[in-house]
Amino acid sequence: MTLLSIESFYIVVGVILALIAVRIALDASHPSRWGSSIFWGLFAATFLLGKHVSPLVIGYLLLAMVVLAALQQVKKSHETTA
């Protein structure tokens, strides 16, 4: 008996990454709000949909993430941390 299967781990990580994408999308002061939000949303989709879609689709999602990063659309927030 395992405490956490790999599939449930991927779901938990995917949900966390999706929440990060939503949080960035709602932050009006983020320097690259939409690019960063799309990046994290695509990252979440790779974890949540990885078992249900073909590897080619995952490859295209990763390629889109690389394009967003190469165009410098993924930036750190200016939010203060604890």
C-alpha positions as CSV (number, residue, x, y, z in Angstrom):
1,M,0.0,0.0,0.0
2,T,1.4,3.4,-1.0
3,L,0.5,6.7,0.7
4,L,0.6,8.6,-2.5
5,S,0.6,7.2,-6.0
6,I,2.5,8.9,-8.8
7,E,-0.7,9.8,-10.6
8,S,-2.2,11.5,-7.5
9,F,1.2,13.3,-7.0
10,Y,0.9,14.7,-10.5
11,I,-2.6,15.9,-9.8
12,V,-1.6,17.7,-6.6
13,V,1.4,19.4,-8.4
14,G,-0.8,20.3,-11.4
15,V,-3.4,21.9,-9.1
16,I,-0.8,23.9,-7.2
17,L,0.7,25.1,-10.5
18,A,-2.8,26.0,-11.8
19,L,-3.4,28.1,-8.6
20,I,-0.1,29.8,-9.3
21,A,-1.3,30.7,-12.8
22,V,-4.5,32.0,-11.5
23,R,-2.8,34.1,-8.8
24,I,-0.5,35.6,-11.4
25,A,-3.4,36.4,-13.7
26,L,-5.2,38.2,-10.9
27,D,-2.1,40.3,-9.9
28,A,-2.5,43.6,-11.8
29,S,0.9,44.8,-10.7
30,H,2.8,41.8,-12.2
31,P,5.3,43.1,-14.9
32,S,4.4,40.3,-17.4
33,R,1.1,39.1,-16.0
34,W,-0.4,37.3,-19.0
35,G,2.8,35.7,-20.3
36,S,3.7,34.4,-16.9
37,S,0.1,33.2,-16.3
38,I,0.0,31.3,-19.6
39,F,3.4,29.7,-18.9
40,W,2.4,28.4,-15.5
41,G,-1.0,27.3,-16.9
42,L,0.7,25.3,-19.6
43,F,3.1,23.8,-17.0
44,A,0.0,22.8,-14.9
45,A,-1.6,21.3,-18.0
46,T,1.4,19.1,-18.6
47,F,1.0,17.6,-15.2
48,L,-2.8,17.3,-15.3
49,L,-3.2,16.1,-18.9
50,G,0.0,14.1,-19.3
51,K,-1.6,10.7,-19.0
52,H,-4.7,11.6,-21.1
53,V,-3.2,13.3,-24.2
54,S,-0.6,12.1,-26.7
55,P,3.1,12.9,-26.1
56,L,3.0,15.1,-29.2
57,V,0.5,17.4,-27.5
58,I,2.7,17.6,-24.4
59,G,5.7,18.4,-26.7
60,Y,3.8,21.3,-28.2
61,L,2.8,22.6,-24.7
62,L,6.5,22.5,-23.7
63,L,7.5,24.2,-27.0
64,A,5.0,27.0,-26.2
65,M,6.5,27.3,-22.7
66,V,10.0,27.6,-24.3
67,V,8.8,30.3,-26.7
68,L,7.2,32.3,-23.8
69,A,10.5,32.1,-21.8
70,A,12.6,33.0,-24.9
71,L,10.5,36.1,-25.5
72,Q,11.0,37.1,-21.9
73,Q,7.3,36.8,-21.0
74,V,8.0,35.0,-17.8
75,K,9.1,37.4,-15.1
76,K,9.3,37.5,-11.3
77,S,6.7,39.5,-9.5
78,H,7.6,42.6,-7.5
79,E,5.5,41.3,-4.6
80,T,7.2,41.5,-1.3
81,T,7.8,38.2,0.5
82,A,7.6,37.3,4.1
